[in-house]
């Protein structure tokens, strides 16, 4: 795979809620790829706190300064959505060895589904390795301070959900 000025990458997740960790991966991927689609996937297994529309609004807000980033949503397989969007690269962020194992298996399966789809794994910056959306939801549900975990726009929205 060679990067060209037309290369589109896709960073998919549930982003429930978007965290500083997510934003760090988005900002770093946006420096590498000419076009980055941040895609909110729906999963029947997950019961989100925020609606898809709320997550899209939040991501648009926190990514507003990134001119080559767009926010989308989808149902179904990530590899199929990437293909329909013209993306040739999937961006994945990892925090630890558990994430690595999960993402490696996913990358292998996605390449079986769409042969020309590459996966680029970006390790989280050390300062974000402890952040997860589930941790943010748990802390918020018990009145904990999440200001170091999520941007202010997200903090306000998620705090409002639990009050």
Backbone as CSV, one residue per row, in Angstrom:
resi,resn,N_x,N_y,N_z,CA_x,CA_y,CA_z,C_x,C_y,C_z
1,UNK,0.845,-1.171,0.000,0.000,0.000,0.000,0.894,1.239,0.000
2,UNK,0.658,2.093,-0.930,1.378,3.368,-0.980,0.406,4.490,-0.662
3,UNK,0.843,5.415,0.180,0.010,6.576,0.486,-0.003,7.512,-0.702
4,UNK,-1.188,7.958,-1.072,-1.331,8.958,-2.118,-2.182,10.090,-1.567
5,UNK,-2.320,11.144,-2.339,-3.151,12.255,-1.868,-4.629,11.882,-1.838
6,UNK,-4.982,10.710,-2.396,-6.365,10.232,-2.359,-6.608,9.174,-1.293
7,UNK,-5.576,8.745,-0.568,-5.741,7.678,0.427,-6.741,8.101,1.498
8,UNK,-7.714,7.222,1.711,-8.714,7.443,2.751,-8.539,6.365,3.813
9,UNK,-8.501,6.794,5.059,-8.435,5.868,6.192,-9.728,5.976,6.980
10,UNK,-10.067,4.901,7.674,-11.284,4.851,8.467,-10.925,4.418,9.885
11,UNK,-11.357,5.198,10.858,-11.176,4.877,12.276,-12.561,4.642,12.846
12,UNK,-12.879,3.384,13.116,-14.225,3.013,13.558,-14.229,2.644,15.030
13,UNK,-15.343,2.922,15.674,-15.524,2.556,17.073,-16.915,2.921,17.530
14,UNK,-17.187,2.646,18.799,-18.494,3.034,19.333,-18.455,4.450,19.905
15,UNK,-17.307,4.885,20.399,-17.121,6.260,20.893,-18.233,6.661,21.868
16,UNK,-18.462,5.811,22.863,-19.559,6.032,23.807,-19.043,6.167,25.239
17,UNK,-18.500,7.296,25.608,-18.324,8.544,24.868,-16.930,8.635,24.252
18,UNK,-16.741,9.633,23.362,-15.392,9.897,22.850,-14.496,10.397,23.989
19,UNK,-13.264,9.922,24.028,-12.329,10.272,25.101,-11.117,11.012,24.539
20,UNK,-10.269,11.489,25.438,-8.998,12.073,25.006,-8.144,11.028,24.281
21,UNK,-8.271,9.778,24.662,-7.555,8.711,23.963,-7.993,8.600,22.517
22,UNK,-9.308,8.619,22.284,-9.823,8.597,20.916,-9.321,9.810,20.132
23,UNK,-9.415,10.970,20.770,-9.006,12.205,20.099,-7.526,12.157,19.729
24,UNK,-6.705,11.599,20.594,-5.278,11.480,20.304,-5.037,10.615,19.067
25,UNK,-5.734,9.503,18.962,-5.583,8.630,17.787,-6.087,9.356,16.544
26,UNK,-7.207,10.062,16.649,-7.751,10.812,15.510,-6.751,11.860,15.041
27,UNK,-6.214,12.639,15.967,-5.265,13.700,15.591,-4.013,13.123,14.944
28,UNK,-3.507,12.035,15.467,-2.296,11.433,14.910,-2.566,10.823,13.545
29,UNK,-3.708,10.147,13.383,-4.056,9.559,12.086,-4.310,10.652,11.044
30,UNK,-4.889,11.764,11.472,-5.162,12.870,10.543,-3.878,13.488,10.006
31,UNK,-2.782,13.355,10.742,-1.490,13.841,10.257,-0.886,12.899,9.218
32,UNK,-1.275,11.634,9.270,-0.707,10.620,8.378,-1.487,10.505,7.075
33,UNK,-2.817,10.532,7.173,-3.667,10.246,6.020,-4.334,11.511,5.499
34,UNK,-4.404,11.646,4.174,-5.031,12.828,3.584,-6.511,12.972,3.946
35,UNK,-7.188,11.834,4.110,-8.605,11.870,4.476,-8.832,10.804,5.537
36,UNK,-9.479,11.199,6.640,-9.794,10.271,7.718,-11.289,10.338,8.000
37,UNK,-11.922,9.183,7.949,-13.328,9.068,8.316,-13.378,8.447,9.713
38,UNK,-13.981,9.151,10.643,-14.232,8.604,11.971,-15.656,8.069,11.920
39,UNK,-15.781,6.752,12.108,-17.063,6.092,11.889,-17.600,5.474,13.170
40,UNK,-18.813,5.840,13.512,-19.486,5.302,14.688,-20.273,4.074,14.257
41,UNK,-19.852,2.928,14.769,-20.520,1.681,14.422,-21.581,1.323,15.440
42,UNK,-22.627,0.707,14.960,-23.689,0.213,15.840,-23.459,-1.263,16.087
43,UNK,-23.676,-1.684,17.323,-23.526,-3.090,17.682,-24.718,-3.512,18.516
44,UNK,-25.311,-4.630,18.140,-26.459,-5.139,18.893,-26.052,-5.563,20.301
45,UNK,-24.754,-5.835,20.498,-24.257,-6.286,21.794,-24.125,-5.158,22.809
46,UNK,-24.039,-3.930,22.329,-23.787,-2.804,23.227,-25.043,-1.978,23.448
47,UNK,-25.160,-1.487,24.664,-26.260,-0.597,25.032,-25.652,0.778,25.295
48,UNK,-25.606,1.637,24.292,-24.919,2.925,24.461,-25.652,3.874,25.406
49,UNK,-24.838,4.697,26.069,-25.369,5.762,26.925,-25.811,6.934,26.051
50,UNK,-24.997,7.234,25.032,-25.280,8.338,24.111,-25.873,7.798,22.816
51,UNK,-26.814,8.526,22.251,-27.349,8.123,20.953,-26.277,8.309,19.883
52,UNK,-26.479,7.687,18.757,-25.544,7.852,17.646,-25.449,9.320,17.252
53,UNK,-26.571,10.009,17.219,-26.577,11.427,16.860,-25.777,12.258,17.861
54,UNK,-25.904,11.944,19.148,-25.136,12.663,20.166,-23.640,12.427,20.000
55,UNK,-23.264,11.186,19.726,-21.849,10.880,19.525,-21.308,11.573,18.285
56,UNK,-22.111,11.610,17.227,-21.688,12.310,16.010,-21.488,13.799,16.293
57,UNK,-22.415,14.391,17.015,-22.326,15.808,17.373,-21.066,16.084,18.201
58,UNK,-20.811,15.230,19.176,-19.625,15.406,20.016,-18.335,15.264,19.206
59,UNK,-18.270,14.240,18.369,-17.071,14.045,17.547,-16.872,15.198,16.574
60,UNK,-17.948,15.678,15.989,-17.813,16.849,15.102,-17.273,18.045,15.877
61,UNK,-17.741,18.208,17.107,-17.272,19.326,17.924,-15.809,19.213,18.285
62,UNK,-15.375,18.052,18.745,-13.984,17.925,19.188,-13.007,17.779,18.026
63,UNK,-13.525,17.472,16.839,-12.661,17.347,15.649,-12.794,18.540,14.707
64,UNK,-13.468,19.579,15.134,-13.779,20.703,14.239,-12.549,21.369,13.645
65,UNK,-11.418,21.304,14.300,-10.199,21.918,13.777,-9.428,21.046,12.815
66,UNK,-9.901,19.847,12.579,-9.202,18.908,11.698,-9.916,18.872,10.344
67,UNK,-9.375,19.591,9.386,-10.044,19.794,8.100,-10.205,18.524,7.273
68,UNK,-9.348,17.544,7.475,-9.415,16.325,6.662,-10.152,15.175,7.358
69,UNK,-10.891,15.503,8.418,-11.624,14.489,9.173,-13.120,14.684,8.974
70,UNK,-13.806,13.586,8.671,-15.269,13.615,8.594,-15.821,12.569,9.562
71,UNK,-17.052,12.782,9.984,-17.697,11.897,10.952,-18.891,11.232,10.268
72,UNK,-18.954,9.908,10.364,-20.036,9.128,9.751,-20.531,8.104,10.763
73,UNK,-21.627,7.443,10.413,-22.111,6.315,11.205,-22.477,5.187,10.255
74,UNK,-22.516,3.982,10.789,-22.828,2.835,9.930,-23.346,1.672,10.758
75,UNK,-23.968,0.744,10.075,-24.379,-0.549,10.631,-23.676,-1.623,9.818
76,UNK,-23.461,-2.759,10.418,-22.872,-3.865,9.675,-21.378,-3.979,9.901
77,UNK,-20.723,-4.644,8.963,-19.300,-4.926,9.085,-18.455,-3.704,8.735
78,UNK,-17.468,-3.456,9.562,-16.569,-2.322,9.344,-15.862,-2.433,7.999
79,UNK,-15.405,-3.625,7.639,-14.693,-3.818,6.369,-15.578,-3.453,5.183
80,UNK,-16.832,-3.825,5.239,-17.757,-3.483,4.146,-17.996,-1.977,4.081
81,UNK,-18.162,-1.352,5.251,-18.363,0.093,5.270,-17.134,0.804,4.713
82,UNK,-15.951,0.342,5.106,-14.711,0.934,4.594,-14.671,0.839,3.070
83,UNK,-15.007,-0.315,2.532,-15.005,-0.514,1.088,-15.981,0.463,0.414
84,UNK,-17.177,0.603,0.967,-18.187,1.503,0.385,-17.770,2.976,0.475
85,UNK,-16.929,3.304,1.440,-16.440,4.679,1.601,-15.169,4.944,0.798
86,UNK,-14.637,3.911,0.158,-13.399,4.070,-0.600,-12.161,4.107,0.283
87,UNK,-12.277,3.616,1.517,-11.130,3.590,2.428,-10.281,2.353,2.144
88,UNK,-8.983,2.554,2.114,-8.066,1.427,1.898,-7.318,1.062,3.177
89,UNK,-7.533,1.847,4.237,-6.828,1.642,5.498,-7.807,1.744,6.660
90,UNK,-7.688,0.799,7.591,-8.383,0.901,8.868,-7.363,1.340,9.906
91,UNK,-7.710,2.327,10.695,-6.866,2.790,11.791,-7.440,2.211,13.077
92,UNK,-6.558,1.634,13.884,-6.963,1.098,15.175,-6.004,1.605,16.231
93,UNK,-6.527,1.926,17.396,-5.695,2.346,18.515,-5.613,1.225,19.531
94,UNK,-4.438,1.047,20.135,-4.285,0.030,21.173,-3.667,0.653,22.419
95,UNK,-4.150,0.201,23.576,-3.651,0.696,24.859,-2.740,-0.300,25.553
96,UNK,-2.946,-1.583,25.281,-2.234,-2.629,26.014,-2.220,-3.928,25.202
97,UNK,-1.667,-4.983,25.795,-1.543,-6.261,25.081,-2.901,-6.899,24.810
98,UNK,-3.879,-6.664,25.676,-5.227,-7.193,25.407,-5.807,-6.564,24.150
99,UNK,-5.673,-5.246,24.030,-6.139,-4.565,22.817,-5.400,-5.097,21.594
100,UNK,-4.080,-5.287,21.744,-3.266,-5.760,20.613,-3.791,-7.098,20.087
101,UNK,-4.037,-8.047,20.966,-4.531,-9.368,20.554,-5.871,-9.258,19.842
102,UNK,-6.759,-8.450,20.401,-8.077,-8.251,19.807,-7.958,-7.613,18.423
103,UNK,-7.140,-6.583,18.307,-7.000,-5.861,17.036,-6.287,-6.698,15.981
104,UNK,-5.344,-7.522,16.387,-4.666,-8.392,15.442,-5.645,-9.385,14.816
105,UNK,-6.492,-9.973,15.647,-7.512,-10.892,15.135,-8.481,-10.168,14.201
106,UNK,-8.884,-8.966,14.583,-9.786,-8.180,13.737,-9.151,-7.808,12.413
107,UNK,-7.893,-7.436,12.432,-7.189,-7.065,11.197,-7.114,-8.247,10.243
108,UNK,-6.842,-9.409,10.790,-6.768,-10.615,9.966,-8.120,-10.901,9.317
109,UNK,-9.180,-10.816,10.098,-10.510,-11.087,9.557,-10.916,-10.035,8.527
110,UNK,-10.646,-8.767,8.811,-11.020,-7.711,7.866,-10.300,-7.878,6.530
111,UNK,-9.042,-8.325,6.574,-8.307,-8.517,5.327,-8.845,-9.724,4.558
112,UNK,-9.380,-10.699,5.254,-10.028,-11.822,4.570,-11.320,-11.362,3.886
113,UNK,-12.014,-10.415,4.523,-13.264,-9.910,3.952,-13.010,-8.989,2.758
114,UNK,-12.010,-8.115,2.892,-11.658,-7.164,1.832,-10.138,-7.231,1.677
115,UNK,-9.693,-7.947,0.655,-8.275,-8.284,0.503,-7.337,-7.082,0.517
116,UNK,-7.725,-5.987,-0.080,-6.844,-4.822,-0.182,-6.957,-3.861,0.992
117,UNK,-7.666,-4.252,2.032,-7.855,-3.390,3.192,-6.729,-3.627,4.200
118,UNK,-5.936,-2.603,4.431,-4.833,-2.690,5.383,-5.278,-2.136,6.731
119,UNK,-4.669,-2.627,7.792,-4.928,-2.109,9.134,-3.641,-1.521,9.682
120,UNK,-3.725,-0.288,10.139,-2.606,0.386,10.778,-2.963,0.538,12.253
121,UNK,-2.111,0.004,13.115,-2.353,0.077,14.548,-1.475,1.176,15.140
122,UNK,-2.127,2.109,15.827,-1.418,3.216,16.470,-1.470,2.996,17.975
123,UNK,-0.315,2.827,18.594,-0.328,2.658,20.054,-0.697,3.968,20.749
124,UNK,-1.488,3.845,21.791,-1.889,5.028,22.551,-0.678,5.674,23.196
125,UNK,-0.702,6.996,23.283,0.314,7.681,24.077,0.187,7.196,25.514
126,UNK,1.303,7.121,26.202,1.323,6.600,27.572,0.320,7.313,28.479
127,UNK,0.142,8.597,28.270,-0.763,9.359,29.139,-2.238,9.008,28.928
128,UNK,-2.543,8.225,27.874,-3.934,7.860,27.599,-4.205,6.363,27.736
129,UNK,-3.201,5.577,28.096,-3.350,4.116,28.142,-4.397,3.634,29.146
130,UNK,-4.683,4.425,30.143,-5.634,4.009,31.179,-7.077,4.400,30.860
131,UNK,-7.297,5.141,29.794,-8.633,5.673,29.503,-9.418,4.705,28.626
132,UNK,-10.651,4.438,29.041,-11.605,3.698,28.212,-12.972,4.346,28.377
133,UNK,-13.796,4.183,27.369,-15.156,4.723,27.456,-15.923,4.089,28.610
134,UNK,-15.713,2.792,28.828,-16.431,2.129,29.930,-15.990,2.690,31.284
135,UNK,-14.705,3.017,31.435,-14.224,3.644,32.662,-14.886,5.012,32.859
136,UNK,-14.993,5.774,31.789,-15.626,7.096,31.864,-17.085,6.956,32.296
137,UNK,-17.790,6.012,31.708,-19.193,5.806,32.081,-19.312,5.391,33.548
138,UNK,-18.446,4.482,33.983,-18.477,4.007,35.376,-18.192,5.144,36.346
139,UNK,-17.142,5.901,36.100,-16.812,7.024,36.984,-17.950,8.035,37.037
140,UNK,-18.495,8.351,35.879,-19.573,9.337,35.829,-20.804,8.857,36.592
141,UNK,-21.112,7.583,36.464,-22.303,7.055,37.144,-22.187,7.139,38.662
142,UNK,-20.950,7.242,39.179,-20.728,7.348,40.616,-20.271,8.740,41.034
143,UNK,-20.450,9.712,40.138,-20.120,11.092,40.468,-18.643,11.418,40.429
144,UNK,-17.831,10.563,39.799,-16.389,10.798,39.736,-16.011,11.901,38.757
145,UNK,-14.812,12.416,38.933,-14.292,13.492,38.082,-13.701,12.895,36.812
146,UNK,-14.253,13.242,35.660,-13.776,12.718,34.377,-13.093,13.798,33.538
147,UNK,-12.811,14.942,34.138,-12.274,16.068,33.369,-10.921,15.773,32.728
148,UNK,-10.142,14.850,33.269,-8.853,14.518,32.659,-8.976,13.410,31.620
149,UNK,-10.179,12.893,31.434,-10.390,11.755,30.541,-11.087,12.108,29.231
150,UNK,-11.871,13.191,29.261,-12.660,13.570,28.089,-12.615,15.084,27.884
151,UNK,-12.779,15.540,26.638,-12.854,16.979,26.397,-14.071,17.593,27.104
152,UNK,-14.012,18.894,27.413,-15.109,19.554,28.145,-16.488,19.354,27.520
153,UNK,-16.580,19.411,26.198,-17.860,19.216,25.509,-18.449,17.844,25.846
154,UNK,-17.601,16.835,25.857,-18.034,15.473,26.169,-18.378,15.351,27.648
155,UNK,-17.556,15.951,28.500,-17.796,15.889,29.944,-19.183,16.417,30.279
156,UNK,-19.534,17.547,29.697,-20.845,18.143,29.973,-21.976,17.213,29.529
157,UNK,-21.862,16.663,28.331,-22.914,15.808,27.791,-23.075,14.532,28.616
158,UNK,-21.973,13.891,28.945,-22.056,12.616,29.671,-22.490,12.838,31.120
159,UNK,-22.039,13.949,31.723,-22.463,14.273,33.089,-23.976,14.531,33.118
160,UNK,-24.487,15.237,32.114,-25.923,15.503,32.036,-26.728,14.194,31.959
161,UNK,-26.168,13.179,31.339,-26.873,11.895,31.207,-27.066,11.214,32.556
162,UNK,-26.167,11.479,33.500,-26.217,10.795,34.783,-26.794,11.664,35.903
163,UNK,-27.257,12.885,35.571,-27.834,13.738,36.623,-29.312,13.955,36.395
